[in-house]
Amino acid sequence: MQGVIAAVPTPIDGDGHPDRAMFLEHCSWALANDCDGLNVLGSTGEANSFDTATRKSIMRWAAEGLNVSRLMVGTGTPSIAETIDMTIAADEMGYAVALVLPPYYYKPVSEQGLFDWYTRLHDALGDRRISLYFYNFPQLTGVPIPVPLIERLYRTWPERFAGLKDSSGDLEFCRDLAARLPGLAVFPSSEVSLGEADRSGFAGCISATANQTAALCGRVWADRASPDHGTLDRIKALRDLITAQPLVPAVKYLVARRTGDSQWAQVLPPFTELSTDAKAGLSLALTEPN
């Protein structure tokens, strides 16, 4: 996995049930519009608002309806048993990468406790080929994943603990990891970081706003040795506009705007749809062509 990875949203109907056809249409559109890959059932996909059976259904839709080699899937939960179960299911469906949140309920948690948790997951996977990417998102989980822990797990099982998505916004954290562990695939969550991907050793980005900015991001990634600063400025401006709103409702609204299907704007509680004014403001700001 490398390049521009869109963290895709999950469409739902009025009862909160995922919609397969809408989901696959958007995923196919993203892959056809300069996304190198997709992150299914991450934070943008409202993964932790779905039960395990529903998550497995969505995982299967993607694996069977898309090129699974271009997909990664979120399987982390606070429960080690559920995380093992979903990661094994992902492996059996053909996913090469599982994106795994740390166990985020009990706090504080020691570095050794996290090591034991990830080791339990590794051991349960046995000789399965699926790789694990750390998902560092301390603003939501309350559990930062320490650099020494990542280094210890990577050096012990480099084929298993093969990458990281960082949603902390701390690029120095990403730079440090990429420098310490050149074989680790490090993905910041902001596509603005693509401007330094070549010199900092980043594998790309995994971003919610790439659902809107992928075409621009594709240009920067293709020319990452000498990125165009005007394109980067445009990416930053678009990202700033979108992230000024609640992120998941904003991303889903923008897909609704693209498709003309208002059902896409629906979100699961505790999210709420964007206000009429917020929708109008986003639409107006984004009318400028890429």
HUHU-V332350 format. One record per run of one state. SS is the DSSP state (@ for helix, = for strand, . for the rest). FROM is the first residue (numbers start at 1). TO is the last residue. If there is no record, write none. Layout:
# HUHU-V332350
SS&FROM&TO  SS&FROM&TO
This chain:
# HUHU-V332350
.&1&2  =&3&7  .&8&11  =&12&12  .&13&17  =&18&18  .&19&19  @&20&32  .&33&36  =&37&40  .&41&46  @&47&49  .&50&51  @&52&65  .&66&67  @&68&70  =&71&74  .&75&79  @&80&93  .&94&96  =&97&101  .&102&110  @&111&125  .&126&130  =&131&136  .&137&137  @&138&141  .&142&146  @&147&156  .&157&160  =&161&166  .&167&170  @&171&180  .&181&184  =&185&188  .&189&190  @&191&200  .&201&203  =&204&207  .&208&209  @&210&222  .&223&223  @&224&226  .&227&228  @&229&243  .&244&246  @&247&259  .&260&261  @&262&265  .&266&275  @&276&285  .&286&290
